[in-house]
Amino acid sequence: MAETVLVTGGFGLVGTATVRRLAADGRRVVAADLDTPANREAAAKLPKDAEYRWADLTDPQQVQRLITDTDPAAIIHLAAIIAPFLYRNRALGRRVNVDATASLLRVAQAQPNPPRFVHASSTAVFGARNPHRTTPPVTAADPMRPCDAYSGQKAEAEELVRSSGLDWVVLRFGGVLSTELGALPFTADALYFESALPTDGRLHTVDVRDVATACAAATTADVVGEILLIAGDDSHRVRQGDVGPALAAALGVPGALPPGRPGNPDSDTDWFITDWMDTTRAQEALRYQHYSWPDMLAELRDKAGWLRYPGRLVAPIARAVMKRRGAYWKQPGTYADPWGAIRRGLGDPTWDRPGSGA
């Protein structure tokens, strides 16, 4: 029987693309995720040779059954609660991002043939990055400086993986985007979140299909024990405030998103946890970069098709609505205050550090 690759979070944005990539490569793949109506619909659309299992990774017994039944040669661990959704429920985030990772590692270690563990982490672990006082790009050798619940939990999970004794690979993702119209970040929370971030912050985006290629390649490439930074080519090195407007323009609603606020150049804390990344080693080892930022925008324009034309009529109305729903509507000040805005509109971003008693 072909060796199995188990993908946790198999019906999420990256999980879906990774399962498709593995199936297209002729790999035996099992997608694992929660049993929800949305995931059942997604399961019906799996490639014909892909399998799936329902499992709640916060339940150690279900983790045990999942790994025992599938006996994977590799696990791609993508299941996570991410920002900004994490800020509304940090306790759930910890159970999924940290405790479930620990459960997976314990069971994997006990297998007769322990699997390779490919762990999805984030550029967030480098902490807040003031572009006026830091020099890009960040590298895998740079220290982790987590400063919020998301970056802190990701850093904790990384430490568990790296001390597990398994053959591990850590992939730190940049800003993952998709050209699937239904997957674009235009929910109310996502739009509020984006409006809170300093417009001049550095952001390194990446097409989800390239992330999937990297994940699949990491299960077999000679990269055990490495931390690899996964982001797009140099065209994906953008500024935070340019991304939303570019996506909106590609969809035919230019100007729909009002301008945000720049960050405070004199503060090292009032910035978000993103930066440009050195992907040299990751690209050398995994050969995953195929979709440029201009390629993605062109594909979105093609997919939007005729809907682009009436979109121009809607743009001024959308702009007025978004302005009133933005993070700084009627807020004093000139500079962005991302953590204050997140606390006002999305929940507490504080990292409850282990041993802090919080």
N, C-alpha and C positions, 0 to 999 in steps of 0.2 A: 504493500500500500504506500502511496506517495506520502511524504512527510506533510503534516498538517501545520498550517499557520493559523493561530487563533487571534482574532482582532476584537479587542474589547471596545465598547462604544461603536460597534460595527454599523450602526445606522445613523450616526452623526455626520456632520459635514465631511470631515476628513475620513471617518470610518467608511462611509459609503464609497468614496473615491478609492480608498485603499483596497477594499474588497473587490471592486471592479478591476483594479490594476492587477491584483494577484490572480484573479480568475482569468483575465486576458493572457497572463503569462503562463497559464497552464498549471498553476499551483493549487493544491487542495486547501481551501480556505473555509474557516468557520467564523461567521459573524456572531458576536455575543452582545446582547443589549437587554434593556428592560422590556417586559411584555406590556406594551401600550398599543392603543389603536393605531397611532401613527406609525409605530414600528412594524406592526402587522401589515400595514399597507406597503411599507418599504420592503418587507420580506418577500412579498409577492412579486416584486420587481427585481429581485436578485438575479445575477447571471445564472444560467441553468445548472452549472456545476457547483455553485456556491451553496454552503449549508448555513444554518443558523441555530443558535441555542438561546433560550431565554434565561437570564440570570441577573439577580440583584447582587452586585459585587460587594455591597455593604453587609451581606449575610455570609459569614465564613463557610457555612455548610454548603451553600450554593456555589461558592468559589471552588470548594473541594470537588463537588460533583462535576462542575464544568471542566476542570483541568483533567480529572481522572477519566472522564468520558471521552474527551477529545484527544488526550495524550499528544499535545502539540510539540513540534520540534522548535517552534518559535512562537512567542507571544508579542504582538504589537499592542501595547497598552495605550489606548486613546481615550478611554472613558474618563470624563472629567466634568466638573462644574467650572465654567470659565467666567471671566469678567465680561460684562457687568452683572450678570445674573448672580454670581457668587455673593455680591455685596448684600443682597436681600436675605441670604441664608448662609452665613459663614459656617454654622455648625454642620449643615448638610454638606457644604463644600469640603470640610475637613474629613467627614466620613467617606466621601467619594475620592477626594484627591490624595489623601494621606492614608487613612485606615484601610481602604480597599486595596490600595497599592501594597501595603504591608501584608494583607491577606494573600494576595496573588503571589507575592514573593515567597512567603512561607510555604505555600502549597507547591509552587514550582520547584523550590529547593529540595523538597522531599520526594520528587519523582525519581523513578529508576534511571531515567535519562533526562536530566534537567534541561529545559528549553533555553534557547537564547531569548533574552528579554530586551525588546526594543521599546524604550520608554519615551513617550511624548512629553516634553517639557516646553519651556517658553523663554523667549528673550526677556520676559518680565523679570527673571531672576537677577538681572543686572541692576535692577532698581531704577529709581527716577534719574533721568538723564537731561541735564541742562545743556542744550547745544551750544550755549555761549561759553561754557567752561569745560567742556569735554571734547575730545578729539575722536571722531569716528574712524574706522568701525570698531565695534566691540569684537573681541576674539574669545574663543573657547577657554583661553587661559586667564581671562580677566576674572576677578573675584565676584562671587555672588553678593549682592547687596539688597536683599528683599526689603520692601518697605510698606507693603500692604498685604491684605489677606491672600490675594491671588498669588503674588510673587513669593510670599512666605510659604504657602502650602506647596507650591511647585518646588521650591528649594528643599523643603523637608522631604518630599517624595524622591527627589533626586538623590539625596543623601542615603535614603533607604535602599535605592536601587544600586548605588555605587558600593555599598557595604554588604551586598547580599551574598556574594560568593558565586553568583551566576555569571554566565557570559552575557554581559550587558552592553547596550549601546544607548546613549542618551541623545535625543534629537531635540534641539531647542528651536521651536518654530517662530517665525516672524508673524506678520499680520496676514492671516490666511483669508483669501478671497476666492469667490467662485463666479463664473460667467453664467451659471444657472439663474434665471430671473427670480425664481422662488427662493433662492438662497441669499439674496442681497441683503445687506444689513440696514433695512429700512423699517424696522419695528419702532414703536414709540420709545422703548427703553434704549434701543441702540442709537436712535437719533439724538435723544437727550444726552447720552453718554458721549457721542462724538462731539456734540456741541460744547461739552465741558472741557475738552482737551485743548492744550495750547496749540494754536494753528501752526506755529513755527517749530514744533517738536519734530524730530526726525523719526520716520517710520519706514520699515523695510517690509514691503508686502511680498506675497508669493501666491501663485495660482494653486488651488487645492489639488489639481491634477499632478503638479510637480511635487507637492508634499507627499501624495500617494506613491509616486514613483520612488521617492527617497525612502519612505517607510518600507516598501517592498524590497528594495535593494539592500537595506540595512539588515535584513534577515539572513543574508548569505555573504555579503561583502566582508573583506578583511578589515573590520572596524571594531572588533570586540575591545571593550575598555575605553572607547573614545566618546567624547562629547562633540557633536557636530551641529553647526549652526545652519538651519534650513530656511532660506529665503530666496527670492528671485534674483535674476541677474541685475546688473547695475541700473537698468531702467526702472527697477522697482524701488530704488532709493528715493523716496519722496518726502514731502512735508505733510504732516497730519491734516492741515487745512486744505490740501489740494485733492485729497482722495474722494471725499463725498461729492464735491462739485464736479469732479471729472466723471464719476459714475452717473450722476444725475444728467450731465450733458450728453453722455453716451446714450442714455435712455430717452433723450429728447426733451428733457425739462431743464435746460440751462438756467442757472440762477435760482433754482428752487430752494437751495439751502442758503440761508443768510450767513454772512461772515461771522467767524467766532472771534475769540480774543487771543492775542499772542501771550507767550509766557513771560514771566518776570526774569529778566536776565541776571538779576542780582540775588536770586534765590536758587538754591540747589535742591529744594524739596518740592516746590510747586510746579512739578513737571510730571509727565506720565512715564510709564515703565516701557519705553520703546526706544530703539536707536537703529542705525544702520549696522549691518553685521558683515563680518569677514566670512564668506562662504567658500573660500578657496579650497580648503581641505574637503569639505562636504561634497562639493562638485567634483573634485578629483576622484573621490572614492565611490560616489553614488551615481554620478552622471544623470542628474535629475532635472536640470534647468532647461525647459523647452518653451515656456510661454512668457514672453516679455509683457511689460505693462501696456505698451501700445497694442500688442496683439490682443490682450484681454479687452481693452476698450473697443477695438474694432469688432471683435466678436459680439460684444454687447450691443453695439449699434446694429449689427446684422440681425441679431435675435429680436431686438425691439421692433424692427421693420417699420411698418406703416404707423405703429403707435407713437412713433417719434413726432409725427406731424401735429396731432392735436395736443401733444404734451406741452408745446410752447404756449398754448393758451392757458394751460393749467398752472404753469410755473409761477406767475405772480401771486396767485392765490395760495399755492403751496408755500411760497416764501413767507407770506404774512403769517400763516398758521405756524410754520416752523419757528419763526422768530419769537412768537409768544410762548411756544412750548420749549424753547431753548433754555439752557442751564443758567444764562445770565440775564434773562428778561427782568428788567427793573432792578437788577442787582448793581450796587455801587462798584466803582473801581474801573481800572483800565486793563489790568492783566488777568489772565485766566487763573482760577483757583480750583484746579481739578478735584482735589480731595474734598474741599468744602462743598463743591457742587455735587459730587457723588454722594456725600453724606446727606445733603438736602433732598435729593431726588431719587436715589437708588439704594441707600442703605449704608451701613457702617463699613468702611473699607479697612478698619484696623486689623492688623495681624495679631492673633492671639498666640504669641510665641510659646513654644513648649517650656513648661516650668515657670511661666509667668504668673500662674494662678488666675489668669483671665478666663 
